[in-house]
Structures are given as C-alpha cells and as structure tokens.
Amino acid sequence: MAESPAPSPSVDQQALDESVTFTSELIRIDTTNSGDGACQERPAAEYVAERLADIGLEPVLLERTPGRTNVVARIEGTDPSADALLVHGHLDVVPAEAADWTVHPFSGEVRDGVVWGRGAVDMKNMDAMILAVVRGWARAGVRPRRDIVIAYTADEEASAADGSGFLADRHADLFEGCTEGISESGAFTFHAGDGLSLYPIAAGERGTGWLKLTAHGRAGHGSKVNRDNAVTRLAAAVTRIGEYTWPVRLTPTVRAGLTEIAALHGLTVDVDAPGFDVDELLGKLGPAAALIAPTVRNSSNPTQLDAGYKVNVIPGHATAVIDGRVVPGGEDEFHTTMDLLTGPGVDWEFVHREVPLTAPVDSPTFAKLRAAVELFDPGAHAVPYSMSGGSDAKQFSRLGITGYGFSPLKLPVGFDYQALFHGVDERVPVDALHYGVRVLDHYLRSA
C-alpha cells in the first residue's frame, strides 16, 4: 500500500473551505460570454484581485474594452535564477438556460457535497483553487521555488481578444521569465472501466479554424427552375464537409497517450508498424478511447446556416459556419481539403484561427505533474492526451510559454466530467476541490 503524502503546512482547513466558498461565490457572479462583446468580467476580476491583495500581492487589473477585465499578479520564488511558471484561468463562462437545469446555473448552491452552477468545471473551480492555495501559502509563510505568475483572463469563451490575446500583445512584460504554464482541462479522474482510473494531463491542443462559407448563385423566383441556386450549392458543400472522413495524423502527444493507455489495457502497440489501424486499436480501449479518438484527425463540423429572406425568393447567396479543428502538423492538409470540399461557386475564409499546440511529455515538468496527481491518488495512472478543443494557452504560446492542461480533480465513478463542459447541470464535488487544492499546492511549491 502506498504511503500517504506528508501534510502540507499551507493546506489547512481554511484552504479547503475557501476552495468551495470561492467556487460558489464566483459562480454567482454572472460572467456569461455569448460572443457578442456584452460580457462583463470586471466584478469577478475585482473579486479575485481583492483576495490576492488581502495577502500582500499587488494584482494589476487590465482592460482592452471597458468591463472586460483581466487580473495579473506575481509571487516571487526563492530561486531567482529559475524560470517563472504561469498559472492561469479564465473568468468568463458560456451561456446557460436556467429552465434546463436542476439547480439555477448562477446559484452556486452547495448541495449534498456538490457545488452547482455554470463554471463549476469550466473553470471557476480552478480559479478558486488557485486563490485557496496562494492564500494558504501566505498564512503558512510558504514561498514557491520559482516565480509564479497568476493570470485571470477575460474572453476565453470567445476570441480571447479582450483576454489572453490582449495580455500577450500589450502586456508581455508581466510574463517575463515565464517558460511554462498550467491551466484547464487536464488531471481529472477518468474512469476507464474494470477499476482503472486515469488522469489525462493535456500536453497539446488541436488548433481552431472557424470558417465562413459563402455560396453564390442567381437570385430568382421560387417557382422557376434554377440550376444556379446558392442554397443548393451551399447545402452540397456543407454535406461534403460534414461527411468527410479526415485521414489519421498522429502527433507525438497522441502517440504517447495511445501507447500508455494501450499498455494499461494489456496491449503492446507499435504505432509506426505497417498496417497499424488506430481505429481498430481504439475499439479495444473501451471508455478510454474517448480521450484519444477526437484528436487523431482534423475535423470539420457545420454548425450554422443562413440563407434567404422569403419562401418564394431564391437568394443570390447563402452562408454557413464550420467549426474546424486542426491537429499539430495538419494545417496545410486542412486548407487544401477545404478548397476541394467547398467546390465551385463557394468561397470560404477563416473567421477565427488559433494555432495547434504540442508540449513535450518526456519533460521534467510533465514528470512532476504526473507525480503530483498519482501521489494523492495511489493506484491511478496519469497519462498524456491532447485537447480536442483549446484554451488560453494558445495565446500565451506567442510569448514562448509551453502550456499544459492541469486542473486536478478526483471524481467518483459515474461522474462524467467531459459531458459537463458547456453542458447542463454543471457541478463539481466538494471532495474533488479538496483534492485539487492538495495537488496544486504540492506541485506549485516544488515546480
């Protein structure tokens, strides 16, 4: 039986309680980001800034647009020669329809050992755990080895133009010395069946390629034959794009994840062997396949259509929006394929684009992240994976910061963490927050 980790002087009952209180209170601050620019993160930014200032830090509040507020603070480490570490979380959340929820999405209610509300896993929980950890350090007189830069950002759920993009472009000096960063979407319990507990740590992200398609045709009366119909042309292009099966493209992160997860299932694989079939292997991995399957290819999903203004009028143009995601190294393939799939009479353009990321899984940093998770859940296995979507790490990568997804939570069997991202009844167990505080404290003190 593995030994229990030594208790940390900075993880006292107050730190554990504050992780819950801060999560609940942040959820109550409605920071819904619908992508229309109306979001106001400032009340949440002032909330975290006040709690950082309480312990002697000097948080800076920064805005590109009034009300779209970011917070940055630095904690000095004991080793001035060490590179700094960025720890970041976003303050905005996606919309939620209260009528669909069991508990009001902005209540922050704590019921039966669970904190409910929009942002409970994406990602006001992590925002709260960061606060709880650094406040615990102040009470115990603990300092980390390396400088820690804390950033709470606006606008992650849209373009990041008012958030991490603005910080990277206009305030790079605040991140001086930062070489690595940790943030959302990793180190959560994934129950893979037969008692196997995995903790996927994100060491990569697919890139974002949101597209607008515009089909052109000849306007006319709806009762007349029209072989130059923009709606028909658009529908054909959208169907081709939605039904297309992209070729397999395995990144180093995905290769490492496949190999480790297969080994935990008693399978020895060689992804470079002639005839290797990734889909066949995924079929043998049970629930764990869900961690890998979305990231072995590029993808393109039609999400919006807009055409016409009257039932008996054939419009001269029609538009659609495509959510494209691109694996590292697949950028040229994506562009060439979209040219082919759209076809004649249909133009396309990027309306939002973010680069894909890859972080090394054989690095000392990944080893420490893995060790911190497994220390507090003996018998579990931390494994590398790539995010199918993305995070603010893409923007901070422009500053030379390598990002990992590391927002630790220990979750019970049957708790579908990934389904709650942007889903109904988003919630997080209190015990999961307590685990996250212990892991974050352990990692950040020694990182």
C-alpha positions in Angstrom: 0.0 0.0 0.0 1.4 3.4 -1.0 2.3 5.8 1.8 0.1 8.8 2.4 1.8 12.1 1.3 3.1 14.3 4.1 0.6 17.0 5.0 1.4 20.4 3.7 1.6 23.3 6.2 -0.3 25.5 3.8 -3.2 23.2 3.1 -5.2 23.8 6.3 -8.9 23.6 6.8 -9.3 27.2 5.7 -7.7 26.5 2.4 -10.1 23.6 1.8 -13.1 25.6 2.8 -12.1 28.6 0.7 -11.8 26.4 -2.4 -15.5 25.7 -2.0 -16.6 29.2 -0.9 -14.7 30.9 -3.7 -16.1 28.5 -6.4 -19.6 29.1 -5.2 -19.2 32.9 -5.0 -17.6 33.1 -8.4 -20.4 31.1 -9.9 -22.9 33.7 -8.5 -21.1 36.4 -10.4 -22.7 36.0 -13.9 -19.9 36.4 -16.4 -21.8 34.9 -19.4 -19.9 35.3 -22.7 -22.2 34.9 -25.7 -19.5 36.1 -28.0 -21.3 39.4 -28.7 -19.0 41.6 -26.6 -21.5 42.2 -23.9 -19.8 40.1 -21.2 -18.6 41.9 -18.1 -15.9 40.1 -16.3 -15.0 43.0 -14.1 -17.0 42.0 -11.0 -15.3 38.6 -11.0 -11.9 40.2 -11.6 -12.4 42.6 -8.7 -13.4 39.6 -6.5 -10.2 37.7 -7.2 -8.0 40.8 -7.1 -9.3 41.7 -3.6 -8.5 38.3 -2.3 -5.0 38.4 -3.8 -4.4 41.9 -2.3 -5.5 40.6 1.1 -2.3 38.5 1.3 0.0 41.3 0.2 0.2 40.6 -3.5 -0.2 43.5 -6.0 -2.7 42.4 -8.6 -2.9 44.5 -11.8 -6.3 45.0 -13.5 -6.1 45.4 -17.2 -8.7 46.1 -19.9 -8.8 46.5 -23.6 -12.5 47.1 -23.5 -14.3 48.6 -20.5 -15.6 45.9 -18.3 -13.6 43.1 -19.9 -11.1 42.9 -17.1 -8.0 40.7 -16.6 -6.0 40.3 -13.4 -2.3 39.5 -13.2 -0.1 39.1 -10.1 3.3 37.7 -9.4 4.6 35.7 -6.4 8.3 35.8 -6.0 10.1 32.5 -5.7 13.1 31.5 -3.6 15.3 30.8 -6.6 15.7 34.0 -8.7 17.7 32.0 -11.3 14.7 29.7 -12.0 12.3 30.3 -14.9 8.8 31.6 -13.9 5.7 29.5 -14.2 2.3 30.9 -15.4 -0.8 29.7 -13.7 -3.9 31.0 -15.5 -7.7 30.6 -15.5 -10.5 32.4 -17.3 -13.3 34.2 -15.6 -16.0 34.1 -18.3 -18.4 31.2 -18.9 -20.7 30.0 -21.7 -24.4 30.8 -21.6 -26.9 28.6 -19.6 -30.7 28.3 -19.9 -32.0 28.2 -16.3 -35.1 26.3 -17.3 -33.0 23.3 -18.4 -31.1 23.0 -15.1 -31.9 21.1 -11.9 -30.4 24.0 -9.9 -30.2 27.6 -11.1 -27.0 27.8 -13.1 -25.8 31.0 -11.2 -26.9 30.0 -7.7 -23.5 28.5 -6.7 -25.6 26.2 -4.5 -23.7 23.6 -2.4 -26.0 20.6 -2.1 -25.2 17.1 -1.0 -21.4 17.7 -1.2 -21.5 19.2 -4.7 -21.1 22.8 -5.9 -23.6 23.5 -8.7 -23.5 26.1 -11.4 -22.1 27.4 -14.7 -18.4 27.5 -14.3 -18.1 24.7 -11.7 -15.8 22.8 -14.0 -15.1 25.4 -16.7 -13.4 27.0 -14.9 -14.2 28.9 -11.8 -13.3 25.8 -9.8 -9.6 26.2 -10.9 -9.8 29.9 -10.3 -11.0 29.2 -6.8 -8.4 26.5 -6.1 -5.6 28.9 -7.2 -6.8 31.5 -4.8 -7.1 29.0 -1.9 -3.6 27.7 -2.5 -1.8 31.0 -2.6 -3.7 32.4 0.4 -2.7 29.2 2.3 0.9 29.9 1.4 0.6 33.4 2.9 -0.8 32.1 6.2 2.0 29.5 6.5 4.8 31.6 5.2 5.4 29.3 2.3 7.2 30.5 -0.9 7.4 28.5 -4.1 10.8 27.7 -5.7 10.2 29.7 -8.9 8.2 32.8 -9.5 4.6 32.1 -10.0 2.6 34.5 -12.3 -1.1 34.2 -11.8 -3.4 35.4 -14.5 -7.2 35.5 -14.5 -8.4 36.3 -18.0 -11.5 37.6 -19.8 -13.0 36.4 -23.1 -11.6 32.9 -23.3 -15.0 31.5 -24.4 -14.9 33.7 -27.5 -12.0 35.1 -29.4 -9.7 35.9 -26.4 -9.2 39.3 -28.0 -10.1 41.0 -24.7 -8.3 38.5 -22.6 -5.1 36.4 -23.1 -4.7 37.8 -26.6 -4.7 41.3 -25.3 -2.3 40.4 -22.5 0.1 38.7 -24.9 0.1 41.5 -27.3 0.1 44.5 -24.9 1.5 43.3 -21.6 4.1 40.8 -22.3 6.4 42.3 -19.7 4.1 40.9 -16.9 5.0 37.4 -18.0 8.8 38.0 -18.2 10.7 34.8 -17.4 7.7 32.5 -17.9 8.6 29.4 -19.9 5.7 27.1 -19.0 2.1 27.4 -17.9 -0.7 25.3 -16.5 -4.5 25.8 -16.8 -7.7 24.0 -17.6 -8.8 20.7 -19.0 -6.4 18.1 -17.5 -5.7 16.0 -14.4 -9.3 15.0 -13.8 -10.3 11.4 -13.0 -11.3 9.4 -16.0 -12.8 6.0 -15.0 -11.8 3.7 -17.8 -13.7 0.5 -16.5 -12.6 -2.5 -14.5 -11.3 -0.3 -11.8 -8.8 1.6 -14.0 -8.5 5.2 -13.1 -6.7 7.6 -15.5 -5.7 11.2 -15.1 -5.3 12.7 -18.5 -2.8 15.6 -18.5 -3.1 17.8 -21.6 0.2 18.2 -23.5 -1.3 19.5 -26.7 -4.3 21.1 -28.3 -5.8 21.0 -31.7 -5.9 24.3 -33.4 -9.1 26.2 -34.1 -10.2 27.0 -37.7 -13.7 28.6 -37.7 -14.8 29.1 -41.2 -17.4 31.1 -43.0 -18.7 29.6 -46.3 -20.4 31.8 -48.9 -22.2 30.2 -51.8 -23.0 32.4 -54.8 -25.8 31.9 -57.3 -28.5 33.6 -59.4 -31.4 35.1 -57.5 -34.9 34.4 -58.8 -38.5 33.4 -58.3 -39.0 30.3 -56.2 -41.4 28.8 -58.7 -38.9 28.8 -61.6 -36.2 26.2 -62.3 -32.9 27.5 -61.2 -29.7 25.4 -61.7 -27.6 28.2 -60.2 -29.2 28.0 -56.8 -26.9 29.3 -54.0 -28.8 27.4 -51.3 -28.4 24.1 -53.2 -24.8 24.8 -53.8 -24.2 25.6 -50.1 -26.1 22.5 -48.9 -24.0 20.3 -51.1 -20.8 21.8 -49.8 -21.9 21.6 -46.2 -22.8 17.9 -46.7 -19.5 17.1 -48.2 -17.7 18.8 -45.3 -19.8 17.2 -42.6 -19.5 13.7 -44.0 -15.8 13.8 -44.8 -13.5 11.4 -43.0 -10.2 13.1 -42.4 -7.0 11.0 -42.6 -5.2 9.9 -39.5 -2.5 12.2 -38.3 -0.9 11.1 -35.0 1.0 13.8 -33.1 3.7 12.9 -30.5 1.3 13.6 -27.7 -1.4 11.3 -29.1 1.2 8.6 -29.9 2.4 8.7 -26.2 -1.2 8.6 -24.9 -2.2 5.7 -27.2 0.9 3.7 -26.2 0.4 4.2 -22.4 -3.3 3.6 -22.4 -2.9 0.5 -24.5 -0.3 -0.8 -22.1 -2.7 -0.3 -19.2 -5.1 -2.5 -21.1 -2.5 -5.2 -21.6 -1.9 -4.3 -25.2 1.5 -3.7 -26.8 1.3 -1.5 -29.8 3.7 0.0 -32.4 2.0 3.0 -34.0 4.7 3.0 -36.7 4.2 -0.6 -37.7 3.0 -1.2 -41.3 -0.8 -1.6 -41.4 -1.3 0.0 -37.9 -5.0 0.8 -37.6 -5.7 3.4 -35.0 -9.5 2.9 -35.2 -9.1 -0.8 -34.6 -7.0 -0.1 -31.5 -9.4 2.5 -30.2 -12.1 -0.2 -30.4 -10.1 -2.2 -27.9 -9.7 0.5 -25.3 -13.2 0.7 -24.1 -14.2 4.0 -22.5 -10.6 5.3 -22.6 -10.9 5.6 -26.4 -12.9 8.8 -25.8 -9.8 10.5 -24.6 -7.9 9.9 -27.8 -10.5 9.5 -30.6 -11.2 13.2 -31.2 -7.6 14.1 -31.7 -6.3 11.5 -34.2 -7.6 13.6 -37.1 -8.6 17.1 -38.2 -12.3 17.7 -38.0 -14.9 19.9 -39.6 -18.5 20.3 -38.3 -21.1 22.5 -39.9 -22.8 24.5 -37.1 -24.8 27.4 -38.6 -26.7 28.1 -41.8 -28.1 31.3 -43.1 -30.0 31.8 -46.5 -32.9 33.7 -48.0 -35.5 36.1 -46.7 -38.8 34.8 -48.2 -40.1 31.4 -49.2 -40.7 32.3 -52.8 -37.4 34.1 -53.5 -34.3 32.2 -54.4 -31.4 34.2 -52.8 -28.3 35.2 -54.6 -26.1 34.0 -51.8 -26.1 31.7 -48.8 -23.7 31.3 -45.9 -22.7 28.6 -43.4 -20.3 28.4 -40.4 -17.9 25.5 -39.9 -16.2 24.6 -36.6 -12.9 23.3 -37.9 -10.2 21.8 -35.6 -6.7 21.1 -36.7 -4.1 18.7 -35.2 -0.5 20.0 -35.0 1.1 19.5 -38.4 -2.2 19.3 -40.2 -2.6 22.9 -41.2 -1.7 22.6 -44.9 -3.9 19.5 -45.2 -6.8 21.4 -43.7 -6.5 24.3 -46.1 -6.1 22.1 -49.2 -9.0 19.8 -48.3 -11.4 22.7 -47.6 -10.7 24.0 -51.1 -11.7 20.7 -52.5 -14.8 20.1 -50.4 -16.3 23.5 -50.9 -16.3 23.2 -54.6 -17.1 25.7 -57.4 -19.2 28.7 -56.5 -18.5 28.5 -52.8 -15.9 30.7 -51.2 -14.5 30.2 -47.7 -12.5 32.2 -45.2 -11.3 31.9 -41.6 -13.3 34.0 -39.2 -11.2 32.9 -36.2 -8.0 31.0 -36.2 -5.7 29.6 -33.4 -2.6 27.6 -33.8 -2.4 24.0 -32.6 0.0 23.2 -29.7 2.2 20.4 -28.6 4.0 20.2 -25.3 6.7 17.6 -24.5 5.6 14.6 -22.5 9.2 13.5 -21.7 10.0 16.7 -19.9 10.8 17.2 -16.2 7.6 19.3 -16.0 5.3 16.6 -17.2 7.0 14.1 -14.9 6.3 16.4 -11.9 2.7 16.9 -13.0 2.2 13.2 -13.3 3.9 12.5 -9.9 1.7 15.1 -8.1 -1.5 13.6 -9.3 -0.5 10.0 -8.5 0.8 10.9 -5.1 -2.7 11.9 -3.9 -4.5 9.0 -5.7 -2.2 5.9 -5.3 -3.1 3.3 -7.9 -4.2 5.8 -10.5 -2.3 6.5 -13.7 -1.6 9.9 -15.2 -1.4 9.8 -19.0 -0.7 12.3 -21.7 -3.5 13.4 -24.0 -4.3 16.3 -26.4 -7.3 18.5 -26.0 -9.8 18.3 -28.9 -10.6 22.0 -28.3 -8.4 24.7 -26.9 -7.6 27.1 -24.1 -5.8 30.4 -23.5 -2.5 28.5 -23.7 -2.7 29.2 -27.5 -2.4 32.9 -26.9 0.3 32.7 -24.3 2.3 30.4 -26.6 3.1 33.5 -28.6 5.3 34.5 -25.6 7.2 31.3 -25.8 5.2 29.7 -22.9 4.6 26.0 -23.2 1.2 25.1 -21.8 -0.1 22.0 -20.0 -3.7 21.3 -19.1 -3.6 20.7 -15.4 -6.7 21.4 -13.3 -6.7 18.5 -10.8 -10.0 16.9 -9.6 -10.6 13.5 -8.1 -14.0 12.4 -9.3 -16.3 9.5 -8.3 -17.3 6.7 -10.7 -20.1 7.8 -12.9 -19.2 11.5 -12.8 -18.9 12.5 -16.5 -16.6 15.5 -16.3 -16.2 16.0 -20.0 -20.0 16.0 -20.6 -20.4 18.8 -18.1 -18.1 21.1 -20.1 -20.7 23.6 -21.6 -23.4 21.1 -20.6 -26.5 21.2 -18.4 -26.2 20.8 -14.6 -22.5 21.6 -14.5 -21.2 20.8 -11.0 -18.2 19.7 -9.0 -17.9 17.6 -5.9 -16.5 19.3 -2.8 -14.1 16.4 -2.3 -12.8 17.0 -5.8 -11.9 20.6 -5.0 -10.1 19.5 -1.8 -8.1 17.0 -3.8 -7.3 19.7 -6.4 -6.0 22.1 -3.7 -3.7 19.5 -2.3 -2.3 18.5 -5.7 -1.9 22.1 -6.8 -0.1 23.1 -3.6 2.3 20.2 -3.8 3.1 20.8 -7.5 3.4 24.5 -7.3 5.6 24.6 -4.2 8.2 22.3 -5.9 7.8 23.1 -9.5 
